[in-house]
Amino acid sequence: MNDGTVSGFHHVELWLHDLGDQLPAWDWLFERLGWTPYQDWQHGRSWRAPDGSYLVIEESPDLATDVFDRTRAGVNHLALNTTRDAVDAITAACGDHGWSVLFGDRHPHAGGPDHYAAYLENAYGFEIELVAT
């Protein structure tokens, strides 16, 4: 039972390596999704979603390794709500902005016949799923 006290994420923070190299791809993606820049500092950046939640990416000095592997325990990917038009437009342009389409042979129904989404991966192995809702 939900009495309204829990509604979703406040924020998500991802630790990445080579932040300077990765920022252009993340900036491009979140701009296309309608998220706005929220915070910016020497080792990180965040974007705010239309619902008020936000995502932080940071290159922390405490990062234990410089390799991300989504098949290890931990975060596999982030799935974000968007529109069908945004899924299509972002998919069409993602290759020029640091992202590639995963499961291209089954796109946009890689998640099943009733699931319209794009599964994108950046050069560092991080996966974002854009789900048309």
Biotite code that builds the C-alpha atoms (Angstrom):
import biotite.structure as struc

atoms = struc.array([
    struc.Atom([0.000, 0.000, 0.000], chain_id="A", res_id=1, res_name="MET", atom_name="CA", element="C"),
    struc.Atom([1.358, 3.401, -0.951], chain_id="A", res_id=2, res_name="ASN", atom_name="CA", element="C"),
    struc.Atom([0.222, 6.234, 1.300], chain_id="A", res_id=3, res_name="ASP", atom_name="CA", element="C"),
    struc.Atom([2.092, 8.801, -0.803], chain_id="A", res_id=4, res_name="GLY", atom_name="CA", element="C"),
    struc.Atom([5.191, 8.945, 1.381], chain_id="A", res_id=5, res_name="THR", atom_name="CA", element="C"),
    struc.Atom([7.403, 7.251, -1.231], chain_id="A", res_id=6, res_name="VAL", atom_name="CA", element="C"),
    struc.Atom([7.159, 8.452, -4.801], chain_id="A", res_id=7, res_name="SER", atom_name="CA", element="C"),
    struc.Atom([10.463, 7.591, -6.480], chain_id="A", res_id=8, res_name="GLY", atom_name="CA", element="C"),
    struc.Atom([14.102, 8.522, -6.592], chain_id="A", res_id=9, res_name="PHE", atom_name="CA", element="C"),
    struc.Atom([15.404, 11.761, -5.156], chain_id="A", res_id=10, res_name="HIS", atom_name="CA", element="C"),
    struc.Atom([18.670, 11.331, -7.059], chain_id="A", res_id=11, res_name="HIS", atom_name="CA", element="C"),
    struc.Atom([21.023, 8.727, -8.451], chain_id="A", res_id=12, res_name="VAL", atom_name="CA", element="C"),
    struc.Atom([24.796, 9.169, -8.368], chain_id="A", res_id=13, res_name="GLU", atom_name="CA", element="C"),
    struc.Atom([27.117, 7.366, -10.762], chain_id="A", res_id=14, res_name="LEU", atom_name="CA", element="C"),
    struc.Atom([30.867, 7.291, -10.353], chain_id="A", res_id=15, res_name="TRP", atom_name="CA", element="C"),
    struc.Atom([32.675, 7.291, -13.679], chain_id="A", res_id=16, res_name="LEU", atom_name="CA", element="C"),
    struc.Atom([36.264, 7.438, -14.807], chain_id="A", res_id=17, res_name="HIS", atom_name="CA", element="C"),
    struc.Atom([37.527, 9.834, -17.477], chain_id="A", res_id=18, res_name="ASP", atom_name="CA", element="C"),
    struc.Atom([34.725, 12.290, -16.745], chain_id="A", res_id=19, res_name="LEU", atom_name="CA", element="C"),
    struc.Atom([36.043, 14.876, -19.183], chain_id="A", res_id=20, res_name="GLY", atom_name="CA", element="C"),
    struc.Atom([35.899, 12.367, -22.027], chain_id="A", res_id=21, res_name="ASP", atom_name="CA", element="C"),
    struc.Atom([32.433, 11.150, -21.051], chain_id="A", res_id=22, res_name="GLN", atom_name="CA", element="C"),
    struc.Atom([30.689, 14.485, -20.434], chain_id="A", res_id=23, res_name="LEU", atom_name="CA", element="C"),
    struc.Atom([29.804, 15.336, -24.052], chain_id="A", res_id=24, res_name="PRO", atom_name="CA", element="C"),
    struc.Atom([27.830, 12.102, -24.497], chain_id="A", res_id=25, res_name="ALA", atom_name="CA", element="C"),
    struc.Atom([25.954, 12.525, -21.208], chain_id="A", res_id=26, res_name="TRP", atom_name="CA", element="C"),
    struc.Atom([25.262, 16.224, -21.886], chain_id="A", res_id=27, res_name="ASP", atom_name="CA", element="C"),
    struc.Atom([23.856, 15.400, -25.313], chain_id="A", res_id=28, res_name="TRP", atom_name="CA", element="C"),
    struc.Atom([21.630, 12.594, -24.008], chain_id="A", res_id=29, res_name="LEU", atom_name="CA", element="C"),
    struc.Atom([20.105, 14.512, -21.118], chain_id="A", res_id=30, res_name="PHE", atom_name="CA", element="C"),
    struc.Atom([19.536, 17.611, -23.230], chain_id="A", res_id=31, res_name="GLU", atom_name="CA", element="C"),
    struc.Atom([17.558, 15.457, -25.699], chain_id="A", res_id=32, res_name="ARG", atom_name="CA", element="C"),
    struc.Atom([15.538, 13.997, -22.833], chain_id="A", res_id=33, res_name="LEU", atom_name="CA", element="C"),
    struc.Atom([14.545, 17.468, -21.629], chain_id="A", res_id=34, res_name="GLY", atom_name="CA", element="C"),
    struc.Atom([16.596, 17.327, -18.435], chain_id="A", res_id=35, res_name="TRP", atom_name="CA", element="C"),
    struc.Atom([18.252, 20.564, -17.371], chain_id="A", res_id=36, res_name="THR", atom_name="CA", element="C"),
    struc.Atom([21.783, 21.111, -16.057], chain_id="A", res_id=37, res_name="PRO", atom_name="CA", element="C"),
    struc.Atom([21.536, 21.323, -12.275], chain_id="A", res_id=38, res_name="TYR", atom_name="CA", element="C"),
    struc.Atom([24.979, 21.319, -10.642], chain_id="A", res_id=39, res_name="GLN", atom_name="CA", element="C"),
    struc.Atom([28.475, 21.566, -12.081], chain_id="A", res_id=40, res_name="ASP", atom_name="CA", element="C"),
    struc.Atom([31.782, 21.268, -10.238], chain_id="A", res_id=41, res_name="TRP", atom_name="CA", element="C"),
    struc.Atom([35.354, 20.269, -11.028], chain_id="A", res_id=42, res_name="GLN", atom_name="CA", element="C"),
    struc.Atom([34.771, 16.524, -10.756], chain_id="A", res_id=43, res_name="HIS", atom_name="CA", element="C"),
    struc.Atom([31.086, 16.194, -11.558], chain_id="A", res_id=44, res_name="GLY", atom_name="CA", element="C"),
    struc.Atom([27.858, 17.347, -13.075], chain_id="A", res_id=45, res_name="ARG", atom_name="CA", element="C"),
    struc.Atom([24.166, 16.733, -12.529], chain_id="A", res_id=46, res_name="SER", atom_name="CA", element="C"),
    struc.Atom([20.962, 17.105, -14.523], chain_id="A", res_id=47, res_name="TRP", atom_name="CA", element="C"),
    struc.Atom([17.432, 17.540, -13.185], chain_id="A", res_id=48, res_name="ARG", atom_name="CA", element="C"),
    struc.Atom([14.537, 15.586, -14.650], chain_id="A", res_id=49, res_name="ALA", atom_name="CA", element="C"),
    struc.Atom([11.170, 17.244, -15.241], chain_id="A", res_id=50, res_name="PRO", atom_name="CA", element="C"),
    struc.Atom([9.814, 15.476, -12.112], chain_id="A", res_id=51, res_name="ASP", atom_name="CA", element="C"),
    struc.Atom([12.500, 17.076, -9.902], chain_id="A", res_id=52, res_name="GLY", atom_name="CA", element="C"),
    struc.Atom([14.703, 14.029, -9.423], chain_id="A", res_id=53, res_name="SER", atom_name="CA", element="C"),
    struc.Atom([18.259, 14.318, -10.630], chain_id="A", res_id=54, res_name="TYR", atom_name="CA", element="C"),
    struc.Atom([21.224, 12.294, -11.819], chain_id="A", res_id=55, res_name="LEU", atom_name="CA", element="C"),
    struc.Atom([24.810, 12.973, -10.758], chain_id="A", res_id=56, res_name="VAL", atom_name="CA", element="C"),
    struc.Atom([27.914, 11.772, -12.560], chain_id="A", res_id=57, res_name="ILE", atom_name="CA", element="C"),
    struc.Atom([31.178, 12.199, -10.733], chain_id="A", res_id=58, res_name="GLU", atom_name="CA", element="C"),
    struc.Atom([34.812, 11.218, -11.074], chain_id="A", res_id=59, res_name="GLU", atom_name="CA", element="C"),
    struc.Atom([35.533, 10.668, -7.407], chain_id="A", res_id=60, res_name="SER", atom_name="CA", element="C"),
    struc.Atom([39.094, 10.445, -6.102], chain_id="A", res_id=61, res_name="PRO", atom_name="CA", element="C"),
    struc.Atom([37.812, 7.442, -4.098], chain_id="A", res_id=62, res_name="ASP", atom_name="CA", element="C"),
    struc.Atom([36.962, 5.468, -7.269], chain_id="A", res_id=63, res_name="LEU", atom_name="CA", element="C"),
    struc.Atom([38.329, 1.947, -6.717], chain_id="A", res_id=64, res_name="ALA", atom_name="CA", element="C"),
    struc.Atom([38.800, 1.000, -10.377], chain_id="A", res_id=65, res_name="THR", atom_name="CA", element="C"),
    struc.Atom([38.688, 2.677, -13.741], chain_id="A", res_id=66, res_name="ASP", atom_name="CA", element="C"),
    struc.Atom([36.735, -0.135, -15.395], chain_id="A", res_id=67, res_name="VAL", atom_name="CA", element="C"),
    struc.Atom([32.939, -0.304, -15.382], chain_id="A", res_id=68, res_name="PHE", atom_name="CA", element="C"),
    struc.Atom([31.391, -3.708, -16.030], chain_id="A", res_id=69, res_name="ASP", atom_name="CA", element="C"),
    struc.Atom([27.605, -3.776, -16.095], chain_id="A", res_id=70, res_name="ARG", atom_name="CA", element="C"),
    struc.Atom([27.647, -7.576, -15.868], chain_id="A", res_id=71, res_name="THR", atom_name="CA", element="C"),
    struc.Atom([29.143, -7.498, -12.355], chain_id="A", res_id=72, res_name="ARG", atom_name="CA", element="C"),
    struc.Atom([27.147, -7.094, -9.166], chain_id="A", res_id=73, res_name="ALA", atom_name="CA", element="C"),
    struc.Atom([25.806, -3.568, -8.863], chain_id="A", res_id=74, res_name="GLY", atom_name="CA", element="C"),
    struc.Atom([24.099, -1.341, -11.384], chain_id="A", res_id=75, res_name="VAL", atom_name="CA", element="C"),
    struc.Atom([23.438, -2.986, -14.743], chain_id="A", res_id=76, res_name="ASN", atom_name="CA", element="C"),
    struc.Atom([21.766, -0.008, -16.397], chain_id="A", res_id=77, res_name="HIS", atom_name="CA", element="C"),
    struc.Atom([19.427, 2.930, -15.861], chain_id="A", res_id=78, res_name="LEU", atom_name="CA", element="C"),
    struc.Atom([15.986, 2.889, -17.476], chain_id="A", res_id=79, res_name="ALA", atom_name="CA", element="C"),
    struc.Atom([14.414, 6.289, -18.089], chain_id="A", res_id=80, res_name="LEU", atom_name="CA", element="C"),
    struc.Atom([10.887, 7.230, -19.172], chain_id="A", res_id=81, res_name="ASN", atom_name="CA", element="C"),
    struc.Atom([10.498, 9.226, -22.348], chain_id="A", res_id=82, res_name="THR", atom_name="CA", element="C"),
    struc.Atom([8.281, 9.450, -25.418], chain_id="A", res_id=83, res_name="THR", atom_name="CA", element="C"),
    struc.Atom([8.251, 7.251, -28.504], chain_id="A", res_id=84, res_name="ARG", atom_name="CA", element="C"),
    struc.Atom([9.342, 10.258, -30.585], chain_id="A", res_id=85, res_name="ASP", atom_name="CA", element="C"),
    struc.Atom([12.312, 10.821, -28.264], chain_id="A", res_id=86, res_name="ALA", atom_name="CA", element="C"),
    struc.Atom([13.282, 7.140, -28.431], chain_id="A", res_id=87, res_name="VAL", atom_name="CA", element="C"),
    struc.Atom([13.291, 7.349, -32.228], chain_id="A", res_id=88, res_name="ASP", atom_name="CA", element="C"),
    struc.Atom([15.106, 10.696, -32.482], chain_id="A", res_id=89, res_name="ALA", atom_name="CA", element="C"),
    struc.Atom([17.771, 9.825, -29.924], chain_id="A", res_id=90, res_name="ILE", atom_name="CA", element="C"),
    struc.Atom([18.344, 6.414, -31.497], chain_id="A", res_id=91, res_name="THR", atom_name="CA", element="C"),
    struc.Atom([18.767, 7.974, -34.939], chain_id="A", res_id=92, res_name="ALA", atom_name="CA", element="C"),
    struc.Atom([21.417, 10.436, -33.734], chain_id="A", res_id=93, res_name="ALA", atom_name="CA", element="C"),
    struc.Atom([23.116, 8.588, -30.880], chain_id="A", res_id=94, res_name="CYS", atom_name="CA", element="C"),
    struc.Atom([25.991, 7.222, -32.955], chain_id="A", res_id=95, res_name="GLY", atom_name="CA", element="C"),
    struc.Atom([27.280, 10.733, -33.579], chain_id="A", res_id=96, res_name="ASP", atom_name="CA", element="C"),
    struc.Atom([27.220, 11.541, -29.859], chain_id="A", res_id=97, res_name="HIS", atom_name="CA", element="C"),
    struc.Atom([29.073, 8.741, -28.096], chain_id="A", res_id=98, res_name="GLY", atom_name="CA", element="C"),
    struc.Atom([26.316, 6.133, -27.821], chain_id="A", res_id=99, res_name="TRP", atom_name="CA", element="C"),
    struc.Atom([25.610, 2.939, -29.737], chain_id="A", res_id=100, res_name="SER", atom_name="CA", element="C"),
    struc.Atom([22.428, 0.888, -29.963], chain_id="A", res_id=101, res_name="VAL", atom_name="CA", element="C"),
    struc.Atom([22.470, -2.470, -28.200], chain_id="A", res_id=102, res_name="LEU", atom_name="CA", element="C"),
    struc.Atom([20.335, -5.341, -29.491], chain_id="A", res_id=103, res_name="PHE", atom_name="CA", element="C"),
    struc.Atom([19.971, -3.557, -32.839], chain_id="A", res_id=104, res_name="GLY", atom_name="CA", element="C"),
    struc.Atom([18.504, -6.632, -34.490], chain_id="A", res_id=105, res_name="ASP", atom_name="CA", element="C"),
    struc.Atom([15.522, -6.426, -32.111], chain_id="A", res_id=106, res_name="ARG", atom_name="CA", element="C"),
    struc.Atom([15.259, -2.646, -31.750], chain_id="A", res_id=107, res_name="HIS", atom_name="CA", element="C"),
    struc.Atom([12.873, -1.079, -30.683], chain_id="A", res_id=108, res_name="PRO", atom_name="CA", element="C"),
    struc.Atom([11.291, -4.209, -29.173], chain_id="A", res_id=109, res_name="HIS", atom_name="CA", element="C"),
    struc.Atom([14.350, -5.828, -27.561], chain_id="A", res_id=110, res_name="ALA", atom_name="CA", element="C"),
    struc.Atom([12.416, -5.905, -24.284], chain_id="A", res_id=111, res_name="GLY", atom_name="CA", element="C"),
    struc.Atom([9.472, -7.715, -25.872], chain_id="A", res_id=112, res_name="GLY", atom_name="CA", element="C"),
    struc.Atom([6.687, -6.983, -28.351], chain_id="A", res_id=113, res_name="PRO", atom_name="CA", element="C"),
    struc.Atom([4.863, -4.587, -26.008], chain_id="A", res_id=114, res_name="ASP", atom_name="CA", element="C"),
    struc.Atom([7.987, -2.743, -24.831], chain_id="A", res_id=115, res_name="HIS", atom_name="CA", element="C"),
    struc.Atom([9.143, 0.154, -27.049], chain_id="A", res_id=116, res_name="TYR", atom_name="CA", element="C"),
    struc.Atom([12.625, 1.189, -25.994], chain_id="A", res_id=117, res_name="ALA", atom_name="CA", element="C"),
    struc.Atom([16.174, 1.959, -27.031], chain_id="A", res_id=118, res_name="ALA", atom_name="CA", element="C"),
    struc.Atom([19.059, 0.298, -25.257], chain_id="A", res_id=119, res_name="TYR", atom_name="CA", element="C"),
    struc.Atom([22.111, 2.526, -25.595], chain_id="A", res_id=120, res_name="LEU", atom_name="CA", element="C"),
    struc.Atom([25.685, 1.943, -24.480], chain_id="A", res_id=121, res_name="GLU", atom_name="CA", element="C"),
    struc.Atom([28.528, 4.446, -24.324], chain_id="A", res_id=122, res_name="ASN", atom_name="CA", element="C"),
    struc.Atom([32.176, 3.732, -25.109], chain_id="A", res_id=123, res_name="ALA", atom_name="CA", element="C"),
    struc.Atom([32.798, 3.022, -21.418], chain_id="A", res_id=124, res_name="TYR", atom_name="CA", element="C"),
    struc.Atom([30.193, 0.253, -21.224], chain_id="A", res_id=125, res_name="GLY", atom_name="CA", element="C"),
    struc.Atom([27.440, 2.137, -19.419], chain_id="A", res_id=126, res_name="PHE", atom_name="CA", element="C"),
    struc.Atom([23.914, 1.245, -20.574], chain_id="A", res_id=127, res_name="GLU", atom_name="CA", element="C"),
    struc.Atom([20.882, 3.517, -20.636], chain_id="A", res_id=128, res_name="ILE", atom_name="CA", element="C"),
    struc.Atom([17.443, 2.186, -21.552], chain_id="A", res_id=129, res_name="GLU", atom_name="CA", element="C"),
    struc.Atom([15.025, 4.774, -22.917], chain_id="A", res_id=130, res_name="LEU", atom_name="CA", element="C"),
    struc.Atom([11.481, 3.498, -22.466], chain_id="A", res_id=131, res_name="VAL", atom_name="CA", element="C"),
    struc.Atom([8.522, 4.991, -24.320], chain_id="A", res_id=132, res_name="ALA", atom_name="CA", element="C"),
    struc.Atom([5.758, 5.392, -21.753], chain_id="A", res_id=133, res_name="THR", atom_name="CA", element="C"),
])
